[in-house]
Amino acid sequence: MWLRRQGCLRPAGCGVEELRRRRREREAGAGGRAASTGGWGYGGGDRVRRPSDRSRGSGSWVLLPRSAGSFAPSTAEGAEGAAADQQEAAERRRPGGRRRGMCGRDPWASRDPAVPAASPAGDRGKGERAGSGQPSSRLAAPRDAADLHLELCLYTLGNLIVESEAVRRQLLPQGIVPALAACVQSPHVTVLEALGYALSQLLQAKEAPEKIIPSVLGSTLPQHMLQLLQPGPKLNFGVAVEFAWCLHYITCSQVNNALLITHGALSTLGLLLLDLAGAVQRTEDAGLELLACPVLRCLSNLLTEAAVGAVGEQMQLRDERVVAALFILLQFFLQKQPSLLPEGLWLLNNLTANSPSFCTSLLSLDLIEPLLQLLPVSNVVSVLVLTVLCNVAEKGPAYCQHLWPGPLLCSLLGTLAFSDTEVVGQSLELLQLLFLYRPEAAQAFLQQSGLQALERHEKEAQLQDRVHALQQTALHR
């Protein structure tokens, strides 16, 4: 009997640092940073901050990796290359790959180029994140020394949190969580991004589920995080990336995911998923996986907490829109980041495990064949694809009519030739469900040498009981 499996994705495995490393390697292999053609973009992937260039006269002054304290004038054309060289040098120096600093940064140069260094009080202008080439969607307030100091303190705090448990023990009783909650009111994108970085480091601490996350959930931070993830003109990509990973670490802890659901997390993340799918269609490659990955994980984890009948209502979305958006992202991952395919498939599994309506959407959109095309990618992907198909088949005869006749049986004969025990076991589960509700499929299986395909697994201890059960089912249908 098929047991539907929902589950949570843990923080272990591919994280934001790994995604950023892969992106740098891919861009280096392509001969440089890919140009973004859409409205989304993220150039701030490196954990060491790029120094800001400060214009002076006809040229710009940049900090070059020469003798200590030496400055050299450079033309505007050379500034970007010099900053990139310095960034790479800083990358080589940084320990562990998790620190983020502001090495070589001119503390008096605003990273919002549209905001003059000495703006009059109350002046507002469109800001732009340094290095991203994308206009900020938040209104940039004039920055003063206090804001720059706050940003620097947040990054320093984040680095200290990473390195020292003793520091974390001192910060908690001194009110670090209320202090961070106060910082989220800042109108500056750069401060918010620094805040997201510091908070994400705090939430990754080994003692976070017991000592830190309950305090965070008891503050105003969750509501503000969800506001910063709301799709629309005010969404800033860099800020969204940081806080989406923060939300991921919270949901993985399973401390109180029900509270996040009551704050509208499913609805916010569901709408953001649709926005990401639209962005994927508008641009070839703009670092979207940095945001898509935590969004998918958060939704997967939250769905394990939500009541079965309330999922569609909580997400406030039509089932077909969610499934269609998910497959757009799966296609994007297949082309750009195959290692992230399991993230999307796990969400699809959690959506279809207890929801006939999501299974109906999968069938009505004719997505079974595209799903089967993912089987050769890897064993992990194969298991998840087969699990989703089991969720569909388990819903009964009406659903199995859409699975056979069709390419499913041929694909399953192929997966029975796999050497991976879990892939074969999941194939046996799906065949058992298919034969139960579509007896004609059993006859077709026998005609296509299905028994011979089963014989090779008869002596495998983990599979032999299921193999014998399937043989009996096929022969007596």
Residue pairs with C-beta under 8 A, 6 or more apart in sequence:
2 390
2 393
2 394
2 429
2 432
2 433
4 353
4 354
4 391
4 394
5 349
5 353
5 387
6 303
6 304
6 349
6 350
6 353
6 354
7 304
7 346
7 350
8 251
8 252
8 254
8 300
8 301
8 304
9 252
9 297
9 300
9 301
9 343
9 346
10 252
11 204
11 248
11 249
11 252
14 293
14 339
14 340
15 245
16 200
16 241
16 245
16 290
16 293
16 294
17 47
17 97
17 98
19 289
19 290
19 293
19 337
20 45
20 46
20 47
20 290
21 97
22 337
22 339
23 45
23 287
23 289
23 290
24 45
24 46
26 336
27 33
27 34
33 43
34 284
34 285
34 286
36 133
36 134
36 283
36 284
36 285
36 286
37 282
37 283
37 284
38 279
38 282
38 283
38 286
39 134
39 279
39 282
39 283
40 134
40 237
40 279
40 282
40 283
40 286
40 288
41 132
41 133
41 134
41 237
41 283
41 286
41 287
42 132
42 134
42 237
42 238
42 241
42 286
42 287
42 288
42 290
42 291
43 129
43 130
43 131
43 132
43 133
43 134
43 287
44 50
44 129
44 130
44 131
44 132
44 193
44 238
45 287
45 290
46 87
46 91
47 94
47 97
47 98
47 99
47 100
48 87
48 90
48 91
48 94
48 99
48 100
48 101
48 103
49 100
49 101
49 102
49 103
49 105
49 155
50 83
50 84
50 86
50 87
50 130
50 131
51 62
51 63
51 83
51 86
51 87
51 103
51 104
51 105
51 106
52 105
52 106
52 109
52 110
52 111
52 130
53 60
53 61
53 62
53 79
53 83
53 109
54 60
54 61
54 106
54 108
54 109
55 76
56 73
59 73
59 74
59 75
59 76
60 73
60 74
60 75
60 76
60 79
61 71
61 72
61 73
61 74
62 71
62 72
62 74
62 78
62 79
62 82
62 83
62 86
63 71
63 86
63 104
63 106
64 70
64 71
64 72
64 74
64 82
64 86
65 85
65 86
65 89
66 72
74 82
86 103
86 104
90 101
90 103
90 104
94 101
96 162
98 162
98 201
99 159
99 162
100 155
100 158
100 159
100 197
101 155
101 156
101 159
102 151
102 152
102 155
107 145
107 148
107 152
108 117
108 145
108 148
109 117
110 116
110 117
110 143
111 129
111 130
111 190
112 125
112 127
112 128
112 136
112 140
112 143
112 188
112 189
112 190
113 127
113 128
113 130
114 125
114 126
114 127
114 128
114 140
115 123
115 125
115 127
115 140
115 141
115 142
115 143
116 123
116 142
119 125
119 142
120 142
121 142
123 142
124 139
124 140
124 141
125 139
125 140
126 135
126 136
126 139
126 140
127 135
127 136
127 138
127 139
127 140
127 189
128 134
128 135
128 136
129 136
129 189
129 190
129 236
129 238
132 237
132 238
134 237
136 189
136 236
137 233
137 234
137 235
137 236
138 187
138 189
138 234
138 236
139 187
140 187
140 188
140 189
141 187
141 188
143 188
143 190
147 186
147 188
147 191
150 183
150 186
150 191
150 194
151 188
151 190
151 191
151 194
154 183
154 191
154 194
154 195
154 197
154 198
155 194
155 197
155 198
157 171
157 198
158 194
158 197
158 198
158 200
158 201
158 202
159 201
160 167
161 167
161 168
161 171
161 198
161 201
161 202
161 205
162 201
165 205
165 207
168 202
168 205
168 207
168 212
171 202
172 211
172 212
172 215
176 202
177 212
177 215
177 216
177 219
177 221
178 219
180 195
180 198
180 199
180 202
180 221
181 219
181 220
181 221
181 224
183 191
183 195
184 192
184 195
184 220
184 221
184 224
184 225
184 228
186 192
186 195
189 236
189 238
189 239
192 228
192 236
192 239
192 242
193 236
193 238
193 239
193 242
195 242
196 239
196 241
196 242
196 243
196 245
196 246
197 242
199 216
199 221
199 242
199 243
199 246
200 242
200 245
200 246
200 249
202 208
202 212
203 212
203 213
203 216
203 246
203 249
203 250
204 249
205 212
208 249
208 253
209 253
209 255
213 249
213 250
213 253
213 255
214 255
214 256
216 222
216 250
217 250
217 255
217 256
217 259
217 260
222 250
222 259
222 260
222 263
222 265
223 263
225 243
225 246
225 247
226 247
226 260
226 263
226 264
226 265
226 268
228 235
228 236
228 239
228 240
228 243
229 235
229 240
229 243
229 244
229 247
229 268
229 269
229 272
230 268
230 271
230 272
231 271
231 272
231 274
231 275
235 275
237 287
237 291
240 272
240 291
241 290
241 291
241 294
244 291
244 294
244 295
244 298
245 294
247 260
247 265
247 294
247 298
248 294
248 297
248 298
248 301
250 257
250 260
251 257
251 260
251 297
251 298
251 301
251 302
252 297
252 301
254 301
254 305
257 301
257 302
257 304
257 305
258 305
260 302
261 302
261 305
261 306
261 314
265 298
265 302
266 299
266 302
266 303
266 306
266 311
266 314
266 315
267 314
267 315
267 316
267 317
269 295
269 298
269 299
269 302
270 299
270 315
270 316
270 317
270 322
271 316
271 317
272 291
272 295
273 295
273 296
273 299
273 322
273 325
273 326
273 329
274 317
274 321
274 322
274 325
276 288
276 291
276 292
276 295
276 325
276 329
277 324
277 325
277 326
277 328
277 329
279 286
279 288
280 288
280 328
280 329
280 332
281 328
285 336
288 332
289 332
289 333
289 336
289 337
289 340
292 329
292 332
292 333
292 340
292 343
293 340
293 343
296 329
296 343
296 344
296 346
296 347
297 343
299 347
299 350
300 343
300 346
300 347
300 350
303 311
303 347
303 350
303 351
304 350
306 314
308 354
308 355
311 351
311 354
311 355
312 319
312 355
312 357
315 322
319 355
319 357
319 358
319 360
319 361
320 361
320 364
320 365
322 351
322 358
322 361
323 348
323 351
323 358
323 361
323 362
323 365
323 367
324 365
326 344
326 347
326 348
326 351
327 365
327 367
327 370
329 344
330 341
330 344
330 345
330 370
330 374
331 370
333 340
333 341
333 343
333 344
334 341
334 374
334 377
338 377
338 378
341 374
341 377
341 378
341 381
342 380
342 381
342 384
345 374
345 381
345 384
345 385
345 388
346 384
348 362
348 384
348 388
349 384
349 387
349 388
349 391
351 358
352 358
352 359
352 362
352 388
352 391
352 392
353 391
356 395
356 399
359 391
359 392
359 395
359 399
360 399
362 368
362 371
362 388
362 392
363 392
363 399
363 402
368 389
368 392
368 402
368 403
368 406
368 407
368 408
369 406
369 407
371 385
371 388
371 389
372 385
372 407
372 408
372 411
374 381
374 382
374 385
375 381
375 382
375 385
375 386
375 411
375 414
375 415
376 382
379 418
379 420
379 422
379 423
382 415
382 418
382 420
382 423
382 426
383 420
383 422
383 423
383 426
386 415
386 423
386 426
386 427
386 429
386 430
387 426
389 403
389 408
389 430
390 426
390 429
390 430
390 433
392 399
392 402
392 403
393 399
393 400
393 403
393 430
393 433
393 434
393 437
394 433
396 437
397 437
397 438
399 437
400 433
400 434
400 437
400 438
400 441
401 438
403 434
403 438
404 434
404 438
404 440
404 441
404 444
405 444
408 434
409 434
409 441
409 444
409 445
409 448
410 448
412 427
412 430
412 431
413 445
413 448
413 449
413 450
413 453
415 423
415 424
415 426
415 427
416 424
416 427
416 450
416 453
416 454
416 456
416 457
417 453
417 456
418 424
418 427
421 460
421 462
421 463
424 457
424 463
425 462
425 463
425 466
428 463
428 466
428 467
428 470
429 466
431 445
431 470
432 466
432 469
432 470
432 473
434 441
435 441
435 442
435 445
435 470
435 473
435 474
435 477
436 473
439 477
442 473
442 474
442 477
443 477
445 474
446 474
446 475
450 474
451 471
451 474
454 467
454 470
454 471
457 463
457 464
457 467
458 464
458 467
458 468
460 467
